[in-house]
């Protein structure tokens, strides 16, 4: 997991470097462009925007990894792991065979659904109670959900860090403008003050925009995750729990 995260971090650094290089080259060719200044094309003042871009790209890469995992888990529903025919009833021996099948499959596949079926089959084989097997399913689905939420804690930190970095840029810009206050009586001094204030507000504006976009993507993936575990629970009830021989 850490190695994959390191790879995503390196990709984010490379993407940020490319973006900042393009912005810097464009800003040098168009020094009066307000948009390029806003986006951080004027270096070194634009390094704060560069930091927010790095966090944004890294957050997107982390979200992409979670989304790919969700897509992988959704593939399990088309693998026909459980009998889906109408009026199909499973007795204890068939449940035991189902567990053995899952143990064989998990050597080549790592679906959460396989693990869930195996645990539910084990519980039913021991207790002969569909109610207890259902309780195991619901508890285990909750565990899977919390584990996936825990893996996304770093994404939530990045989403929080982006506006924070923007506010740091604001503090730096305002502090710099106050440092030029004694020169405000001259035209050159006024320009220094306004330039510093521009840096202050530009960093916050860019950071807030990136944070809004990232939070939108986070909520979209969270919705897919909730749908996955809801579907997993329903699939188990319909195709396993309700088929146990009473």
C-alpha positions in Angstrom: 0.0 0.0 0.0 2.8 2.4 1.0 4.7 1.6 -2.2 1.7 2.4 -4.3 1.1 5.6 -2.4 4.7 6.6 -3.0 4.2 6.0 -6.7 1.1 8.1 -6.7 3.0 10.8 -4.9 5.8 10.8 -7.5 3.3 11.0 -10.3 1.7 14.0 -8.5 5.0 15.7 -8.1 5.7 15.2 -11.8 2.3 16.5 -12.9 2.8 19.6 -10.6 6.2 20.2 -12.1 4.9 20.1 -15.6 2.0 22.4 -14.8 4.1 24.9 -13.1 6.7 24.9 -15.9 3.9 25.6 -18.4 2.5 28.4 -16.3 5.9 29.9 -15.8 6.7 29.9 -19.5 3.3 31.3 -20.4 3.7 34.0 -17.7 7.1 35.0 -19.0 5.7 35.4 -22.5 2.7 37.3 -21.2 3.9 39.2 -18.0 0.7 41.3 -17.8 -1.7 38.4 -17.8 -3.8 38.5 -14.6 -5.0 34.9 -15.1 -1.5 33.5 -15.3 -0.5 35.4 -12.2 -3.6 34.1 -10.4 -2.7 30.6 -11.3 0.8 30.9 -10.0 2.8 31.5 -13.1 4.9 34.3 -11.5 7.7 32.5 -9.6 8.7 32.4 -6.8 5.4 33.9 -5.7 3.5 31.1 -7.4 5.1 28.4 -5.3 2.2 28.5 -2.9 -0.2 27.7 -5.8 2.2 25.0 -6.8 1.9 23.4 -3.3 -1.9 23.4 -3.6 -1.6 21.8 -7.1 0.6 19.1 -5.6 -1.9 18.3 -2.9 -4.7 18.4 -5.4 -3.1 16.0 -7.8 -2.1 13.7 -5.0 -5.7 13.7 -3.6 -7.0 12.9 -7.1 -4.6 10.0 -7.4 -5.6 8.6 -4.0 -9.3 8.9 -5.0 -8.6 7.1 -8.3 -7.0 4.3 -6.4 -10.1 3.9 -4.1 -12.4 4.1 -7.1 -10.5 1.3 -8.9 -10.8 -0.8 -5.8 -14.5 -0.2 -5.7 -14.8 -1.2 -9.4 -12.8 -4.3 -8.7 -15.1 -5.3 -5.8 -18.2 -4.7 -8.1 -16.8 -7.2 -10.6 -17.5 -9.9 -8.0 -21.2 -9.6 -8.5 -20.8 -10.8 -12.1 -18.7 -13.8 -11.1 -21.7 -15.9 -10.1 -20.3 -16.8 -6.7 -23.7 -17.7 -5.4 -26.6 -19.6 -6.9 -29.0 -17.1 -8.4 -31.7 -19.5 -9.7 -35.2 -19.2 -8.2 -36.3 -21.7 -5.5 -32.7 -22.9 -5.0 -32.3 -24.2 -1.4 -28.9 -25.0 0.2 -28.6 -27.6 2.9 -25.6 -27.9 5.3 -23.6 -30.1 2.9 -24.0 -27.7 0.0 -23.1 -24.8 2.3 -20.0 -26.6 3.3 -19.1 -27.2 -0.4 -19.8 -23.5 -1.1 -17.2 -22.6 1.6 -14.7 -25.0 0.0 -15.3 -23.4 -3.4 -14.7 -19.9 -1.9 -11.4 -21.1 -0.3 -10.3 -22.3 -3.7 -11.3 -19.1 -5.4 -9.6 -16.8 -2.9 -6.2 -18.1 -4.1 -6.6 -16.3 -7.3 -9.2 -13.6 -6.4 -9.3 -11.2 -3.5 -12.9 -10.1 -3.5 -14.4 -9.0 -0.2 -17.5 -10.9 -1.3 -15.6 -14.2 -1.3 -14.5 -13.6 2.2 -18.0 -12.6 3.2 -19.5 -15.8 1.7 -16.9 -17.9 3.4 -17.6 -16.3 6.9 -21.4 -16.6 6.5 -21.2 -20.3 5.3 -18.9 -21.1 8.3 -21.4 -19.5 10.7 -24.4 -21.3 9.3 -22.5 -24.6 9.3 -21.8 -24.2 13.0 -25.1 -22.8 14.2 -27.6 -24.0 11.6 -29.2 -20.5 12.1 -29.9 -18.2 9.2 -30.5 -15.3 11.7 -27.0 -15.7 13.1 -25.5 -16.0 9.6 -27.3 -12.8 8.7 -25.9 -11.1 11.8 -22.4 -12.1 10.7 -23.0 -10.7 7.2 -24.2 -7.4 8.5 -21.4 -7.1 11.0 -18.7 -8.0 8.5 -20.1 -5.6 5.8 -19.8 -2.9 8.5 -16.2 -3.9 9.1 -15.4 -3.7 5.4 -17.0 -0.3 5.2 -15.0 1.1 8.2 -11.8 -0.4 6.8 -12.3 1.4 3.5 -13.1 4.6 5.3 -9.9 4.3 7.3 -7.9 3.9 4.1 -9.4 7.1 2.8 -8.4 9.1 5.9 -5.4 10.4 4.0 -7.6 11.8 1.3 -9.6 13.7 3.9 -6.4 15.1 5.3 -5.4 16.3 1.8 -8.8 17.9 1.2 -8.3 19.8 4.5 -4.7 20.7 3.8 -5.4 22.4 0.4 -7.3 25.4 1.8 -4.9 25.6 4.8 -2.0 26.0 2.4 -3.9 28.7 0.6 -4.5 30.5 3.9 -0.7 30.3 4.6 -0.2 32.0 1.3 -2.6 34.7 2.4 -0.8 35.3 5.6 2.6 35.5 3.8 1.1 37.9 1.2 -0.4 40.2 3.9 2.7 40.1 6.0 4.8 41.1 2.9 2.4 43.9 2.1 2.7 45.3 5.6 6.5 45.2 5.2 6.1 47.5 2.2 3.8 49.9 4.1 6.5 52.4 4.7 7.1 52.7 0.9 3.4 53.2 0.2 3.9 56.9 -0.4 5.7 56.2 -3.7 4.2 54.7 -6.9 6.8 51.9 -6.7 5.9 51.2 -3.1 2.2 51.0 -3.8 2.9 48.5 -6.6 4.8 46.3 -4.1 2.0 46.5 -1.6 -0.7 45.6 -4.2 1.5 42.8 -5.7 1.9 41.3 -2.2 -1.9 41.5 -1.6 -2.5 39.9 -5.0 -0.4 36.9 -3.9 -2.4 36.8 -0.6 -5.8 36.6 -2.2 -4.8 34.6 -5.3 -3.4 31.7 -3.2 -6.6 31.5 -1.2 -8.8 31.7 -4.3 -7.0 28.9 -6.1 -6.9 26.7 -3.0 -10.6 27.1 -2.3 -11.5 26.2 -5.9 -9.3 23.1 -5.9 -10.7 22.1 -2.5 -14.3 22.4 -3.9 -13.5 20.2 -6.9 -11.7 17.6 -4.8 -14.6 17.4 -2.3 -17.0 16.9 -5.1 -15.0 14.0 -6.4 -14.6 12.6 -2.8 -18.4 12.6 -2.3 -19.0 10.9 -5.7 -16.6 8.1 -4.7 -18.1 7.9 -1.2 -21.5 7.4 -2.9 -20.1 4.5 -5.0 -18.7 3.0 -1.8 -22.0 3.1 0.0 -23.7 1.6 -2.9 -21.2 -1.2 -3.1 -21.8 -2.3 0.5 -25.5 -1.9 0.3 -25.5 -4.1 -2.8 -23.2 -6.6 -1.1 -25.6 -6.9 1.8 -28.6 -7.3 -0.4 -26.8 -9.9 -2.6 -25.9 -12.0 0.4 -29.5 -11.9 1.8 -31.1 -12.7 -1.5 -28.8 -15.4 -2.8 -27.4 -17.0 0.4 -29.3 -16.2 3.6 -32.7 -16.7 2.1 -31.7 -20.0 0.5 -30.6 -21.7 3.7 -32.6 -24.9 4.4 -34.6 -24.2 7.6 
